[in-house]
């Protein structure tokens, strides 16, 4: 790019809303100049339950980010997740009549792959090519210019429940800004924490947020499977609150400061003092007691994730193992417990590829926010001047059309 552009990523989560402002230096190269995190109110498991509360939370996060960055925010890249998200793989085919493949042919074969796959109550968020096939030759990333008789495409399509997606767009619009792009949160997080080599050989991403745990499987450099589990860090907070008789805020602080994922990792069973939820004074608990509360819930999350991996058909094709990220995965020993249950190599994913205020965002809970910026920087040219506004007719048809172009341009 001749000069830097400013882009904004907005991660609207169940527990917090993270707004990041960055200057784009080039494709995948961002310098963060503004960071704001504000408690999220009005959402549950990625679903908007209260429009006004959500709008107020978004507006506050955006205003704080504007002050830090010293720039006005007019458009944002928004992450979307939740139990209403569904995905499926598709296959399309067109005839070429013994001529060269063109970019127009890529659009046609992708349209063929998505035809009839969209239920009436759902709208397309992403259409991601997995591979192209020319006259039976597989695993072609960019077939443009090749001669052939038949062109095929395998795609991964992500859809959202139309009412939930519209509610999310409405909340952002009512906050006073445009939605430039909607990006599936695990797709965004993958941009921040996965390496190209991991994507090529086979890896699964687990992004554990407050309300949901998002899953994405990559192989041969493309996304093969996405899913989500409607259990997240909020469940851990509730378990700790109930088990220790502490407020939810105290429970969250205890988890972040003293939490251990497995009792096997408790070296010294030191005591921790916490405020009582009822009555005056404080009470003592041990780290072993805390670990015995946290471990069963994390085991449940990892067990359900393993089940999703098996369902994807790629469980035995992931030599790079699993990358865990998200705020709840920052608990000490989460990678140890995940490796034990998933029976594969596991590492904690922390955002990279960033400069600027990296000390504020180089942590798992910022993976989606940073990923939105990286994704936006790679698609800045294609998405320039595209604004999704809830008042426009056929809003999500436009999303589908632009997504086709963006992802076609990646190959």
C-alpha positions as CSV (number, residue, x, y, z in Angstrom):
1,X,0.0,0.0,0.0
2,X,1.3,3.5,-0.8
3,X,0.2,4.9,2.6
4,X,-1.1,3.4,5.8
5,X,-4.8,3.0,6.4
6,X,-6.6,2.8,9.7
7,X,-8.8,-0.3,10.4
8,X,-10.8,-1.2,13.5
9,X,-11.6,-4.6,14.9
10,X,-14.6,-5.1,17.2
11,X,-14.8,-8.3,19.2
12,X,-18.3,-8.4,20.7
13,X,-18.1,-11.1,23.3
14,X,-20.3,-12.4,26.1
15,X,-18.2,-11.0,28.9
16,X,-16.3,-8.1,27.2
17,X,-16.2,-5.9,24.1
18,X,-12.7,-5.4,22.7
19,X,-12.1,-2.6,20.3
20,X,-8.7,-2.4,18.5
21,X,-7.5,0.4,16.2
22,X,-4.5,-0.2,13.9
23,X,-2.6,1.3,11.0
24,X,-2.1,-1.1,8.1
25,X,1.4,-1.2,6.8
26,X,0.8,-4.0,4.4
27,X,-1.0,-7.3,4.0
28,X,-0.9,-9.0,7.4
29,X,1.2,-6.1,8.9
30,X,-0.6,-4.0,11.4
31,X,0.5,-1.5,14.1
32,X,-2.0,-1.2,16.9
33,X,-2.5,2.4,18.0
34,X,-5.7,2.1,20.1
35,X,-7.0,-0.5,22.6
36,X,-10.2,-0.5,24.6
37,X,-12.0,-3.2,26.6
38,X,-15.4,-2.7,28.2
39,X,-17.7,-5.1,30.1
40,X,-20.3,-6.6,27.7
41,X,-23.9,-6.3,28.7
42,X,-26.9,-7.6,26.7
43,X,-25.4,-10.7,25.2
44,X,-25.4,-14.4,26.2
45,X,-23.4,-17.1,24.3
46,X,-22.9,-14.8,21.4
47,X,-26.6,-13.9,21.0
48,X,-28.0,-10.4,21.5
49,X,-30.7,-10.4,24.2
50,X,-30.9,-6.7,24.9
51,X,-30.4,-4.2,22.1
52,X,-30.0,-1.1,24.2
53,X,-27.5,-2.6,26.7
54,X,-25.4,-4.0,23.9
55,X,-25.4,-0.7,22.0
56,X,-24.2,1.2,25.2
57,X,-21.4,-1.3,25.7
58,X,-20.3,-1.1,22.1
59,X,-20.5,2.7,22.1
60,X,-18.3,3.0,25.3
61,X,-15.7,0.7,23.9
62,X,-15.5,2.6,20.6
63,X,-15.3,6.0,22.3
64,X,-12.5,4.9,24.6
65,X,-10.6,3.4,21.6
66,X,-11.1,6.7,19.7
67,X,-9.5,8.7,22.5
68,X,-6.5,6.5,22.7
69,X,-5.9,6.3,19.0
70,X,-6.7,10.0,18.4
71,X,-8.9,9.2,15.4
72,X,-12.6,9.0,14.6
73,X,-14.0,5.5,14.0
74,X,-16.6,5.3,11.3
75,X,-16.4,1.6,10.2
76,X,-15.5,-1.6,12.0
77,X,-14.7,-5.3,11.2
78,X,-17.0,-7.3,13.5
79,X,-16.5,-10.8,14.8
80,X,-19.5,-13.1,14.8
81,X,-20.0,-16.3,16.8
82,X,-22.6,-18.1,18.9
83,X,-24.7,-21.2,19.0
84,X,-26.7,-20.0,15.9
85,X,-23.7,-20.4,13.6
86,X,-23.7,-23.4,11.3
87,X,-21.3,-24.6,8.7
88,X,-21.2,-27.2,5.9
89,X,-19.0,-28.2,3.0
90,X,-20.1,-28.0,-0.6
91,X,-19.1,-29.2,-4.0
92,X,-19.7,-27.4,-7.3
93,X,-18.8,-28.1,-11.0
94,X,-18.9,-26.2,-14.3
95,X,-17.8,-27.0,-17.8
96,X,-15.0,-25.0,-19.5
97,X,-15.1,-26.4,-23.1
98,X,-11.3,-26.8,-23.3
99,X,-10.3,-23.2,-22.5
100,X,-8.4,-21.2,-19.8
101,X,-9.9,-20.8,-16.3
102,X,-10.7,-17.2,-15.5
103,X,-11.6,-15.4,-12.3
104,X,-15.2,-15.3,-13.5
105,X,-15.1,-19.1,-13.7
106,X,-14.1,-19.2,-10.0
107,X,-17.1,-17.1,-9.1
108,X,-19.4,-19.4,-11.2
109,X,-18.1,-22.6,-9.7
110,X,-18.3,-21.2,-6.2
111,X,-21.9,-20.2,-6.9
112,X,-22.6,-23.7,-8.1
113,X,-21.1,-25.2,-4.9
114,X,-23.4,-23.0,-2.7
115,X,-26.6,-23.4,-4.8
116,X,-29.5,-24.9,-2.8
117,X,-27.4,-25.2,0.4
118,X,-28.8,-22.1,2.1
119,X,-32.0,-22.7,4.3
120,X,-34.6,-20.0,4.2
121,X,-33.9,-18.8,7.8
122,X,-30.2,-18.6,7.4
123,X,-27.8,-16.2,5.7
124,X,-24.3,-16.8,4.3
125,X,-21.4,-15.2,6.3
126,X,-18.4,-16.9,4.6
127,X,-17.8,-18.9,1.5
128,X,-14.2,-20.3,1.7
129,X,-12.7,-22.3,-1.1
130,X,-10.9,-25.4,0.1
131,X,-9.5,-26.6,-3.2
132,X,-10.1,-26.5,-7.0
133,X,-10.1,-29.5,-9.3
134,X,-9.3,-29.3,-13.0
135,X,-10.1,-32.4,-15.0
136,X,-9.6,-34.6,-12.0
137,X,-6.3,-32.9,-10.8
138,X,-6.9,-32.1,-7.1
139,X,-5.5,-29.7,-4.5
140,X,-5.1,-26.8,-6.9
141,X,-5.1,-23.4,-5.1
142,X,-5.1,-21.1,-8.1
143,X,-6.5,-22.6,-11.3
144,X,-6.6,-19.3,-13.2
145,X,-4.8,-19.7,-16.5
146,X,-5.0,-23.5,-16.6
147,X,-6.6,-25.2,-19.6
148,X,-9.4,-27.7,-18.9
149,X,-12.7,-29.2,-19.7
150,X,-14.2,-29.3,-16.3
151,X,-13.6,-27.1,-13.2
152,X,-14.7,-28.2,-9.7
153,X,-14.6,-26.5,-6.4
154,X,-14.8,-27.7,-2.8
155,X,-15.9,-25.0,-0.4
156,X,-16.6,-24.4,3.3
157,X,-19.7,-22.3,3.9
158,X,-20.6,-20.6,7.2
159,X,-24.1,-19.4,7.8
160,X,-25.8,-17.5,10.6
161,X,-29.4,-17.3,11.8
162,X,-30.6,-14.3,9.9
163,X,-32.4,-12.7,12.9
164,X,-29.3,-13.0,15.2
165,X,-26.9,-11.6,12.5
166,X,-29.2,-8.7,11.8
167,X,-29.5,-7.9,15.6
168,X,-25.7,-7.8,15.8
169,X,-25.4,-5.5,12.8
170,X,-28.2,-3.3,14.2
171,X,-26.4,-2.9,17.5
172,X,-23.2,-1.7,15.8
173,X,-25.1,0.6,13.5
174,X,-27.0,2.1,16.4
175,X,-23.7,2.7,18.1
176,X,-22.9,5.2,15.3
177,X,-20.6,3.2,13.1
178,X,-20.8,1.1,9.9
179,X,-20.0,-2.6,9.7
180,X,-17.4,-3.0,7.0
181,X,-17.2,-6.8,7.4
182,X,-18.5,-9.7,9.4
183,X,-15.9,-12.3,10.2
184,X,-16.4,-15.7,11.9
185,X,-14.5,-15.4,15.2
186,X,-12.5,-18.6,14.9
187,X,-11.4,-17.5,11.4
188,X,-10.2,-14.2,12.9
189,X,-8.4,-15.9,15.8
190,X,-6.7,-18.3,13.4
191,X,-5.1,-15.3,11.7
192,X,-3.6,-14.2,15.0
193,X,-2.3,-17.4,16.5
194,X,-1.8,-20.1,13.8
195,X,1.3,-20.4,11.6
196,X,1.2,-21.2,7.8
197,X,3.0,-24.5,8.5
198,X,0.3,-25.6,11.0
199,X,-2.4,-24.8,8.5
200,X,-0.7,-26.9,5.9
201,X,0.0,-30.0,7.9
202,X,-3.2,-30.1,9.9
203,X,-4.2,-28.3,13.1
204,X,-7.3,-27.6,15.2
205,X,-8.0,-24.3,16.9
206,X,-10.0,-24.0,20.1
207,X,-11.0,-20.5,21.0
208,X,-12.6,-20.5,24.5
209,X,-14.5,-17.3,25.1
210,X,-16.9,-16.3,27.8
211,X,-20.0,-17.9,26.3
212,X,-18.9,-20.3,23.7
213,X,-15.9,-22.4,22.6
214,X,-15.3,-22.0,18.9
215,X,-13.6,-24.8,16.9
216,X,-11.8,-24.7,13.5
217,X,-10.0,-27.4,11.7
218,X,-7.3,-26.6,9.0
219,X,-5.6,-28.9,6.6
220,X,-3.7,-28.4,3.3
221,X,-3.7,-24.7,4.0
222,X,-7.5,-24.3,4.0
223,X,-10.3,-24.5,6.5
224,X,-12.1,-27.8,6.6
225,X,-14.5,-27.7,9.5
226,X,-16.0,-25.2,11.9
227,X,-18.2,-25.7,14.9
228,X,-18.9,-24.3,18.4
229,X,-19.7,-25.6,21.9
230,X,-22.1,-23.5,24.0
231,X,-19.9,-23.7,27.0
232,X,-17.2,-21.1,27.9
233,X,-15.4,-19.3,30.6
234,X,-18.6,-18.0,32.2
235,X,-19.4,-21.6,33.3
236,X,-16.0,-21.7,35.1
237,X,-16.8,-18.5,36.9
238,X,-20.2,-19.8,37.9
239,X,-18.7,-23.1,39.2
240,X,-16.1,-21.2,41.3
241,X,-18.8,-18.8,42.6
242,X,-21.1,-21.7,43.6
243,X,-18.3,-23.9,45.0
244,X,-16.6,-21.3,47.1
245,X,-19.6,-19.1,48.0
246,X,-18.0,-16.0,46.3
247,X,-19.5,-13.4,44.1
248,X,-19.1,-13.9,40.3
249,X,-16.7,-10.9,40.1
250,X,-14.5,-12.4,42.9
251,X,-14.8,-15.8,41.2
252,X,-13.5,-14.4,37.9
253,X,-10.6,-12.7,39.7
254,X,-9.7,-15.9,41.6
255,X,-9.7,-17.9,38.3
256,X,-7.5,-15.4,36.6
257,X,-5.0,-15.0,39.5
258,X,-4.9,-18.4,41.1
259,X,-6.6,-20.8,38.7
260,X,-4.9,-24.1,37.9
261,X,-6.4,-26.5,35.3
262,X,-5.5,-29.7,37.1
263,X,-4.8,-30.8,40.7
264,X,-1.9,-32.7,39.3
265,X,-0.1,-29.4,38.8
266,X,-0.5,-28.0,42.4
267,X,3.1,-28.0,43.7
268,X,2.4,-26.3,47.0
269,X,-1.1,-26.3,48.4
270,X,-1.0,-22.7,49.5
271,X,-4.0,-20.9,50.9
272,X,-5.9,-18.0,49.3
273,X,-8.1,-15.6,51.2
274,X,-11.4,-14.5,49.5
275,X,-14.3,-12.3,50.4
276,X,-17.4,-14.0,51.6
277,X,-20.5,-13.5,49.5
278,X,-22.7,-13.4,52.7
279,X,-21.6,-12.0,56.0
280,X,-18.5,-10.1,57.0
281,X,-14.9,-11.2,56.9
282,X,-12.9,-13.4,54.6
283,X,-12.4,-17.1,54.3
284,X,-9.5,-19.3,53.3
285,X,-9.4,-21.8,50.4
286,X,-6.6,-23.9,49.0
287,X,-5.3,-24.0,45.4
288,X,-6.1,-27.7,45.4
289,X,-9.7,-27.0,46.2
290,X,-9.8,-24.4,43.4
291,X,-8.2,-26.9,40.9
292,X,-10.8,-29.5,41.8
293,X,-13.5,-27.0,40.8
294,X,-11.9,-25.9,37.6
295,X,-10.7,-29.3,36.3
296,X,-14.1,-31.0,35.7
297,X,-15.5,-28.1,33.7
298,X,-12.4,-27.9,31.5
299,X,-12.5,-31.6,31.0
300,X,-16.0,-31.3,29.8
301,X,-15.0,-28.6,27.3
302,X,-12.1,-30.6,26.0
303,X,-14.1,-33.8,25.8
304,X,-16.9,-32.1,23.8
305,X,-14.2,-30.5,21.6
306,X,-12.7,-33.9,20.9
307,X,-16.1,-35.2,19.9
308,X,-16.4,-32.4,17.4
309,X,-13.0,-33.2,16.0
310,X,-14.1,-36.8,15.6
311,X,-17.2,-35.7,13.8
312,X,-15.2,-33.6,11.4
313,X,-13.4,-36.7,10.1
314,X,-10.0,-35.0,10.6
315,X,-9.1,-36.1,14.1
316,X,-6.3,-38.5,12.9
317,X,-5.0,-36.0,10.3
318,X,-3.8,-33.2,12.7
319,X,0.0,-33.7,13.2
320,X,0.3,-30.1,14.4
321,X,-2.1,-30.9,17.1
322,X,-4.3,-28.3,18.8
323,X,-3.8,-24.6,19.5
324,X,-5.9,-23.3,22.4
325,X,-6.6,-19.6,22.8
326,X,-9.1,-17.3,24.4
327,X,-9.3,-15.8,28.0
328,X,-10.2,-19.1,29.7
329,X,-7.3,-20.9,28.2
330,X,-4.8,-18.6,29.9
331,X,-5.4,-20.6,33.1
332,X,-2.1,-22.3,34.2
333,X,-2.0,-25.9,33.0
334,X,-4.9,-25.6,30.4
335,X,-2.5,-26.9,27.7
336,X,-1.5,-29.8,29.9
337,X,-5.1,-30.9,30.6
338,X,-6.0,-30.4,26.9
339,X,-3.1,-32.6,25.7
340,X,-4.1,-35.3,28.2
341,X,-7.8,-35.4,27.0
342,X,-7.3,-34.7,23.3
343,X,-4.3,-37.0,23.0
344,X,-2.4,-34.7,20.7
345,X,0.2,-31.9,21.0
346,X,-1.2,-28.7,22.4
347,X,0.2,-25.2,22.7
348,X,-1.3,-21.9,24.0
349,X,-1.9,-19.5,21.1
350,X,-0.9,-15.8,21.7
351,X,-1.4,-13.1,19.0
352,X,1.7,-12.3,17.0
353,X,2.4,-10.4,13.7
354,X,1.7,-7.1,15.6
355,X,3.6,-4.0,16.5
356,X,2.6,-0.9,18.4
357,X,0.8,-1.5,21.6
358,X,1.6,-5.2,21.5
359,X,2.1,-5.4,25.3
360,X,-1.6,-4.7,25.7
361,X,-2.8,-7.4,23.3
362,X,-0.2,-10.1,23.3
363,X,-2.5,-12.4,25.4
364,X,-5.0,-15.2,24.5
365,X,-8.1,-13.1,25.3
366,X,-7.2,-10.7,22.5
367,X,-6.7,-13.3,19.8
368,X,-10.0,-12.6,18.0
369,X,-9.6,-8.8,18.2
370,X,-6.0,-8.9,16.8
371,X,-7.1,-11.5,14.2
372,X,-9.8,-9.2,12.9
373,X,-7.2,-6.6,12.2
374,X,-4.9,-9.1,10.5
375,X,-7.8,-10.4,8.4
376,X,-8.8,-6.8,7.6
377,X,-5.3,-5.9,6.5
378,X,-5.1,-8.9,4.1
379,X,-8.5,-8.0,2.6
380,X,-8.2,-4.2,2.7
381,X,-8.2,-3.7,-1.0
382,X,-11.1,-6.0,-1.7
383,X,-13.2,-4.7,1.1
384,X,-12.5,-1.0,0.6
385,X,-15.7,1.1,0.5
386,X,-17.9,-1.9,1.4
387,X,-20.2,-0.9,4.2
388,X,-22.9,-3.2,5.6
389,X,-25.8,-1.1,7.0
390,X,-28.9,-2.7,8.5
391,X,-31.1,-0.2,6.6
392,X,-30.0,-1.5,3.2
393,X,-32.0,-4.0,1.3
394,X,-30.6,-7.5,0.8
395,X,-27.8,-6.8,3.3
396,X,-26.6,-10.3,3.6
397,X,-26.8,-11.0,-0.1
398,X,-24.1,-8.3,-0.4
399,X,-22.1,-10.0,2.3
400,X,-22.1,-13.2,0.3
401,X,-21.1,-11.6,-2.9
402,X,-18.2,-9.7,-1.3
403,X,-17.0,-12.8,0.7
404,X,-16.8,-14.8,-2.6
405,X,-14.5,-12.2,-4.0
406,X,-12.3,-11.8,-1.0
407,X,-11.7,-15.5,-0.5
408,X,-11.2,-16.1,-4.2
409,X,-8.5,-13.5,-4.2
410,X,-6.6,-15.4,-1.4
411,X,-5.7,-18.2,-3.8
